[in-house]
Amino acid sequence: MAASEEVPKTYTEATSGEDSDEWKKAIASELESLTANKTWKLVPRPTHQRPIGCRWVFALKRNDKEKGEHKARLVAKGYSQRHGIDYEETYAPVAYLNSIRAVLAKCCAEGFEIEQCDVDTAFLYGKLDEEIYMELPEGLRELLTLADAEGEEDVVCLLLQSLYGLKQASRVWNETIDGHLKGMGFKAADADPCVYTRGEGDDECIVCLYVDDMLIASRDKDVIASVKAGIAEKFRIKDLGRARFILGIEIDYDMDGKTLGISQRAYTESIIKKFGQENAKPSLMPLDPSLHLIKDDGPQTKEDKAKMKSRPYRSLIGSLMYLACETRPDIAIVVAKLSRFLENPGEAHWTAGIKVVRYLLKTKDVGITYNGLLGTKLTAYSDADWAGNRDDRRSVSGVMLMMCGAPVVWRSTFQKTVALSSTEAEYKALSECIKEAVWLRQLQKDIGAEQVDPT
């Protein structure tokens, strides 16, 4: 990469390098946008509260042109906030993956159009309840007059709206978009506060919200267009058209054939490449059934521990876990087993993890396909591996719930206590399955796919 294309790490680097003019334009553009949005007002430095800091983050967005687009974003140093002084609550909900899959299955069965949009600079729209002061961003003094600060020279920003980096930024944004959607007539589902519904029949519409990404589904495209227009009245949005890719999931929807497939081929290939298995021999199964891994397989000597430090085991399991939770229930049990050994993994654990990657090499195109012709009636399964853990003899519960002939919910978890018999283990697994079924039946009711018959 040429020096002129390097991304600066600080404001000083950005304004003194070869591309300083471009970075200065990006900084000025961001400051003007924040000022126009009334993100803050300038006030004398307070004596009762310490202002938090802020910093610039730069990026070079690549495009078809020889030179990319220079981007600058102002980020608050939220780590210096103090609980009870400049923030209280921070939690913000997002749509469950189980909810998203259930909505996709319903849409497939009932012939809904599914479109997508996201909100630009979403976190900047939230109104702050707390009194938060922030030091002047570098570049602001040169760009703007400080006359609004009553002639004071030592001024700071009193934040009126949320800013990237604040601890409560995601929560404030969620409260803002939640209020707007409810103002448009939507109702949050009882089973998932980030799934919204409105209307009946041809006017029925469902919105799944994941931070600033939205899936919007309806039988009528005009209804979807009106919802997007309603959102755009308050927020600047990107209309992404028909839903094809969300949260790393590829969506292949055939409305005429009433099938909808979800997969992660691109992400799977990135895992294979990341762990150097492109030219490896593919595996026919993710784990040898006769292999029983235990904690004692971990390194015992200093030499073995030093060797395992070069193995990115945690990264491997994290990569596989993301895949297992989204579109690959076939590797869920294996990943759950391997995740037991994150504290002190050994060569046997690493080899087993790489075997899963070689299995993905064989099955990179595998995903989940919902068949709308089979309907949304819920089918549930449970099973238990009695005393399957050789270390403490706890059993493993397996749960799977299906709609439209394909998995919507699946779990593979350790039972909290040791079962005295296989019957006890099976009942514990059944209990977990019933909990999931009760929740999913409530969600089905919320989204207009209520199941009256027993599951």
ABEGO torsion letter per residue (X at the ends): XBAAABBBABAAAAAABAAAAAAAAAAAAAAAAAAAAGABBBBBBBAABBBBBBBBBBBBBBBABABBBBBBBBBBBAAABBBGAABBBABBBBBBAAAAAAAAAAAAAAGBBBBBBBBBGAAAABBBABBBBBBBBBGAAAABBAAAAGGBABBBBBBABBBBGBAAAAAAAAAAAAAAAAAAGBBBBAABAABBBBEBEAABBBBBBBGABBBBBBABAAAAAAAAAAAAAABBBBBAEBBABBGGBBBBBBAAAGBBBBBBAAAAAAAAAAAGAAABBBBABABBAABBBBAAABBABAAAAAAAAABBAAAAAAAAAAAAAAABAAAAAAAAAAAAAAABBBAAAAAAAAAAAAAAAAAAABBBBBBAAAEABBBBBBBBBBGABAAAGBBBBBBBBBBGGBBABBBBBBBABBBABAAAAAAAAAAAAAAAAAAAAAAAAAAGABBABBX
